[in-house]
Amino acid sequence: MTALGYTPPVSVAVADPPPANDRLARFRAIRAKLDPTGDPLGAIDAFYVDSSHSISARLAAELAIAPGSSHLLAGGVGSGKTTELHALQRRLASLVDTAAFYIDVSQRHDIAKMVPGAVVAQVGLVLAEQVARIEPKNWAVHRAHEVAYEAWEYPEEEPPPPDLDYVPGILVPEPVHENIRRAQAPLEGLLEVIRTRVQHVVVMLDGLDRIADIHAFEQLVVHDVKALASLGVGAVLVGPLRTMYGIDRVLAQYFDSMHYQPWIDVTASPTGRDFLAGVLLRRAGEVLDAPGVDALVHASGGVLRDLLSLAQSALVEAYMGGSDRIGSHEVDDAVDAFGRKHLQGLRPAELEVLQRVRTQGTFVQTSGDDLALLMTRRVLEYRSTNQPRYAVHPTIRGLLKDLEGR
């Protein structure tokens, strides 16, 4: 019997390669295993490699000790945040008094239209699915769906005139957003049922790092995260990378702790290189030779998503070239195509910043354009030491050098 809040997948989305004589089917199967946008939960079942860079272990420890605490997880696109949330859910599943739920808030709602209450409403929907199995006719199950979507309601009657004179107080309590008030009521009822089975509830909220409007993100933190904390619900929230920089860093004060999922500095971390090599060998070791693995790890810049994307592209090169294995030649072609794509559309001022990072290793976020270079992984920040180190993505380093020589 599984713990409440975690149900293992029925099957893994990717299959073992068929016999080698069916070359096309074999390459299709391998490409599926290298898909960086595939099902993270299925990938954990088949390919997860634990790492010293993992933060799921620390988050699990903090939530085990303080189940109602809230945590902000930040990091670049492709750094493995979603994978770490799923790994965290599995670690928490070992606690008999805790139910952990993973929620991608972008699946049920337009991420560009996030408003206060949207997160609490989605937590309510997920808990309603659990409560419906225990008490199908519980009022909170129906109400959670009404709050999230729509319902016909009778207007409230006007209150009768007061008998006494009204004397305003001196202190003004902090107002509760109307959406929060509506979404919180059924959530309280759902939690009451859940807590008859387990004492603590933790939610892992993925997808909010894609919010472009930092003010909208702040409103969710101020209202939704606060509401969850008031109900004793622990939360791990994936936030935009910009919460690490400038004035936006003040958002971290609303959380009990902030965690950063870093890129892996493959030039300085032997364990990091071994981890990335292990990821490749676990997924596609049957078509990779040692030089190909080393070249892919180096070209990825320590970005897990780019590692898999480059391996996919190199696999296509091998298929087109009639080879059954990925070697350094196929990787070189994949790296060149990847780098040229990432240099397209850049303005002279952005190229100047990249050249300075390439030659001097200095980078200061003074504008939105500078931050965009970080968010699009053209500039990589490493924090393996006390002082951050900056570098351009390895796939564009040679191209930038060629541009400077023209």
N, C-alpha and C positions, 0 to 999 in steps of 0.2 A: 504494500500500500504506500502510495507516495504522499509526501507532505502537502498540506493545503497550500495552494498557490503555485505549485510547480508540477507540470505534467510533461513527461518525457515525450519527444516526438515519436510518431508512429514509425517513420522511416527516414533515412538520410536521403537528402535530395540528390546526391551525387553517387554514382555507382562505380564499382571497380571496373577497370578497363577490360573490355572483351578480349578474346584471343588476338594475338599480334598479327594474324594474317588478315584481319579486317582493319586495314590501316585507317580509313576514314572514321569508323566508329571508335577506334582507339584514341584518335586525336580529339574527337568530340568529347569523349569521357574525361580526358585529361584536362581539356580546356575548362570543362564545367568545374572541376576540382580547383582550378586556379581563379575562379570568378571572384573578384574582390567585392562584388555587390550581391553575392549570393546570400542565402539564409544563414545568418550568424549562428543560430542555435544548432542547425544541422552541421555547420562547420566545426563547432565545438565538439560535437559527438564524434566526428570522424578525424579531425585534424588538429585539435587544440594542443598547443605546446606551451607548457608553463614557462615563465620567464622571471628573472630577477627584476625586470622592469615592470612587472605586473603590479597594479595597485589594488586589485580586487581583494587580495589577502588583507591589506591594511584596512580597507573599507569594511570588510567583513568583521574584523576585530573591533573596530570602533562601533559598528552597529550592534554587535553582540553585547558589548558592555553598556551602550546607550541606545537602545532600540528606537527611541523617539527622536534621535538627533537628525539633523539635516546637513547635507554635504553637497558642495558644488564640484563638479568634475569638468575640467576644461582641457582642451587639446586640439590640435589641428585635425582637419578632415583626413581620415585614413590612418590615424594613429592607433586605432584599435579600441576606442572608447566603448562601442557597442559590444564588442567581444568581451571586454572586461565587465560590463554590466551583466551579461549572461553568466560569466564565470562567478561573479558576486552572488547572483541568484542561487547558483548551485552550492556555493559555500554556505549561504544562509539556510538552505534547505536541510542542512544537518542539525539545525537547532529545532528541537521538538516544540518549543514555545513560540516560534516565529513563522509567519507566513510572508513570503516575499513575492512581489509581482513586478514583472517587467512590462512597461507601457511605452510604446512609441507614439508620442502625442501627435505626430504628423499623419498617422494613418486614419484617424477619425475626424480631423479638423484641418482646415486650410492654415498652414503655418504662418502665412502672411496676414492672417486676421485673428491672431491670438488676443484675447481680452481677458481681464480678470474673471476667474470662475471656470475658464475652459479646462484648466488642468484638474481642478477639483471635480468637475463634472466627469472627466474621463476616468479618474480614479473611481468614482462612483459606479460607472458602467462596468469596469473590470470586477469590482467587488460584487456588483449585482449578479454577474454570471456565476460567481461562487455561491452566493446566498440562495440563488434560484434552485440550486441542487439540494439545498438543505431545507428551505422553506419557500417553495415555489410561489405561494400566494402572499408573501410578505409585502406589506405596503411600500416599503422602501425600494424594492426591486422595480415596481411600476413607476414610482416617483422619480427614480434616478434616470429612467429613459425619458420621462416627460421633461425633466430639467435639461437633459442633453439635447433633445430634439425639439418637440413642440407639444402643446396641450391646450385644450380649451379650458378656461377658468372663469368662474364667476367673480365679478369685481367685489372687493370688500365693501361692506356697508360703511357709510360715513359714521364716525363716532359721535355719540351724543355730546352736546355742549357740557363743559365741565361745571360742576357745582361750586368749585372753589376757584379763587383767583390764582392764576399761574405766576409763580415767582421763579425766574430763571436762576440756575446755579452759576457758580463762578467757574468751575472746571468744565471743559468741553471734552467728552470722551472721543477717542479716535473713531471715525465712522467706519462701518463695515460695508464694503461694496455690495450692492444689491445682488449681483450675480453670485457672489460668495455666499450670501445668506440663503439664496435659493438652492444652491448646489450642496451646501453643508448639511442641510436638514436631512435629506435621504442618506447622505454618507454616514451620519451619526447612527441612523437606524441600521444600516448595513454593518457597520463596525460592531454594533451590539451583538449581532448574530455571529459574525466571524469570531469574536472574542469568547464565544462559548466553546470554541474549538481550540483556539490558540490565543496566547496573551498579547502578542505583539504583531504589528503589521508594518511592513517596510515596502515602499514603492520605489522603483527605479525608472526615472522619467527620461526617456531618450528623445532626440529630435529637436530640442529647443536650441541647439547650437546653430540651427539653420535660420534662426530669426535675424533678419537684417536690421530691424528697428530695435536698438538697444533700450529705448524707453519702454517699448512694449514688453521686453524681457524683464525690465525692472518692475513693472506693474505686476507681472506674474509672480515674481519673487516676493514682493511686498505683500500681496494679497493671498495668492494660492499657497505658497510655501508656508506662510505664517498660519493660514487656516489649517493646513495639515498638521503643523506642529502643535497647534492648540488642541487637536484631537488625539495627540499622542502617536501620530503616524510618522515613522521614520521615512526619510526621503533622500535619494541621491539624484541630483539634477544635472544633466549634461548641458553646459552653457556655452555661449559663443566664446571664441578664442580671445576676443577683445576684452573680456573681463579680466584678462591678465595684464592689461596695459593701461597707462594713463589714468584719467579720472574714473574710468569704468571699473577700476579695481575696488572701488568702495562697495560694490555689490557683494563682495565676499563677506562683508560684515554681517550680512543677514543669515549666514550659515555658521554651523558649528565648526566646520573645517572646509578647506579648499584643497583640491588635489589636481595635479597637472599630469596629464598623460603625455610624456615627451616623445620626441623622435629618438631613435637609437643612434648614438654617435658611433658609427661603424669604424671610424678611423682611430678611436680611442678605447673602444670597449670590445675585447676579445669575446666576452660572454654574450654581448649583443650580436656580434657577427655569428656566433655559433647558434644563437636563437633563430635568427633569420634564415640561416642555412638549414636549420632543422625544420622550419616551416615549409621551405621549398621541397626538401627531401620527403617530408611527410605527404605532401600533395602530389608531387610529380617526380619522385626520385627515379622512376623507371626510364625517363627520357632525358635526364640531366647528367652531364658529366661534371667533374670537379671544376675545370676552368669556367664552365657555364654558370655553376652555382656561385663561384667567387665573383664573377663579373656582374651578375644580377644583384648580389648583396651590395656590392660597392656602388652600382649605378642607382640603387633605390634611395640612397641617402639615409637609410634607416627608417623609411616610411613604408609601413606594412602594405598599404593599399597599392603604392607604386611598385613595390616588389612583385606583387601578384599581377599587376597590369603589364609590367615589362615581361614577365615570364609568359603571359598569354600571347603577347605580341611576338616574342621570340619563338614560341611554339608555331605560330602561323608562318614565320620565316622558314622554320624547319620543314613544315609541310609543303610549302611552295618550292623549296629547294630539293625535295625528294629525300631529305635526311630523316632518320628515325630518332635522332637525338638532338638536344639543344647544346650547342657549343658556343665558344666565345664569338665566332663569326655571326651567328644568329642574334646573339645578344647585342653586338655592336650595331646591327641594323635596327633593332628594336629601340635602342638608346637614342640613335640619331633621329628616328621618327618622333619619339616621345619628346625630345628636347626641342625640335623645331616647332612642334605644336604649342609648347609652352612659351615660346618667344613670339609667337604671332600676336599682333595687335598691341604690343607694348609701345608706349610713347617714348620719345628721346629721354625725358626726365627719368622715367622708370628704368630704362637701360643704363642710364648714368648711375643710378643707385645700385643696380646689380653689378656693374663693373667695379664700383667701390667696395662692395661686399666681397667680390671675387679676389681683388688684389690686396685689400687691406683688412678684411674681416670685420669691418665696422658697420654697424647698422643702428640707426636711431629712428624710432617711430614718431615722426613729427606730423604726419598727415594721414588721411584716410587711404591715400594711394600707397603709402608705405605699409600700412597694416594689410592692405590687399595683397601685397607681395608675400607677406607671411601666410595669409589665409589660403592663398592659391599654391603654396609650397614652392614658389620660385626662390624664396629665401627660407632657409631652415634654421631654427634655433635649437641648440643643444644645451642641456643643463646637467651634464654628467659631473660637472665640478661646481664650485661655489659661484663662479662667474660664467654667465652664458656665453656660448660661442656661436657665431653666425657664419653661414656658408651659403653659397648659391647651390641650387640643386645640381648634383653631379651631371645630370643629362644635359644641362645647358652651359656647363662650365667651358667646355671646348668651343662651343658655338660663340660664346661671348668673347673668348680669346681671339677667334677668327674675325669677329666684327671689329675689335679694337685694332687689329693689324691692317684693316682696309684703309 
